[in-house]
Amino acid sequence: MSMTPDQSHLDQSPLDQSRRAFLKRSALLGLAGTATPFVTSLAAIGEAAAATASDYKAMVCVFLYGGNDYANTLIPYDDSSYAAYAAARPNLAYQRFDLAGSVLNPAAALPGGRAYALSPAMPELNQLFAAGKMAVALNLGTLIQPTTKAQYSSGTAKLPPKLFSHNDQQSFFQASSPEGAASGWGGRIGDVFQSGNGAAALTCINASGNAVYLTGRSAIQYAVGTGGPIPLIGGSKTLYGSSSALDSLRGLMTAQSSFAMANEHARISKRAFDIQAQLSTALAGAPASNFPLFPANNNLADQLKMVARMIAVSQTLGLKRQVFFVSMGGFDLHSGLVASQPVLLAKVSAAMKAFYDTTAALGVANQVTSFTASDFGRTLVSNSDGADHGWGSMHFVVGGAVKGQRFYGKAPIVGAGTSDDVGQGRLLPTMSVDQYAATLASWFGVDSSGLRTVLPNIGNYDASTWNQGFLG
């Protein structure tokens, strides 16, 4: 099987990918003349069984578009593993003495004396790990079923289609299906809980544009900007200088019709106007100036600040469960990895620590869990001054309910040609996205039957492994 990534999916920005996905899912709506923050699928079928909740919980997916390089994010530190790491990427590897201050000291030691250091660019996440508020998921990636290297090599295992392709693996991580998926597992979790929310339209919130992750079979994702709801009709207060003309336009956009498509357009438009007004009013009570912990000049931090503001007003809006999505691009580093990745990781670390500290200040740290995700990892073997598209990677889960200061999953053998490698140090995942998602969903309140609806491939795994244990 070829290890060459699908070239048609290379070098696309998250904005381009988001635009493509949006157009595919909204073409039938006929929303001419204005864009709304709602994205829906009229063809969606089936709904998860409704669930109710008496408390509040929020899940926040932090997606790193482009495929984050795992080996310079979580660096092998024990003697033999570090030696294999340095040999595989001599022009990319950290010097071991530069890692001494960022070695992770877990509460439970890894087997075989294995050890890891976190990138020196991520001191804030190192602090959270030491405080027991962050867990590390080892060798996580897209799978359909448990897969060995022998099965992979012989072609006897069902594999995610178009491995190593950006768009398809982004979609498979978010939806368990390749590009063109109708719903994602975050949205399907939203399906389960939206009926218990006072403002059901605010169950699934996207602070970075559009993502299949948040599209449910019935739940609709609502997009916000870093300053609040995305203004409808450009945020105008007049039309050609006339407020009455603007009122007339709104009336036309929301008027009922005997034509099904026109009536659906009106229904969605009215909901958009109503929820924008409701959310804007609520957020006025949680101004950005009340959230001082977030660093400046960091778009991911700006998105997470918006999420924090929405969490702060969740009680006002009658919300019990919310699923959020934020993202950051730039991780497709075929070159310039040593110079560029630390800058990106520093922003991720500072933003996620500020977000955790803010939830603690709000008194909801135990009720909010954030977690990283990405297209895939990258090759261990260097490609000039970068790395090629990979598969498995390392990810972080942060929050007060996290059983932190621990590693979860199996630490892969470091090097090319190992039992964990399918070529050039591409990791064959040993923890599936489905198991990662099932652990999060179970903490959120989805029962075992609901997990089968939310995660269509979870039944391929032994039920004892569905919950990986990193959340209490």
Helices and strands as residue ranges (DSSP letters): G 7-9, H 14-26, G 27-29, E 38-39, E 57-64, E 74-76, H 79-88, G 96-102, G 111-113, E 116-118, H 123-130, E 134-141, H 149-154, H 166-175, H 185-193, G 194-196, G 200-202, E 204-206, G 212-214, E 221-225, E 228-229, G 232-235, H 243-254, H 260-283, G 288-290, H 299-312, E 321-328, H 337-362, G 365-367, E 368-374, E 378-383, E 386-389, E 393-399, E 406-408, E 431-432, H 433-444, H 448-454, G 458-460, G 463-465
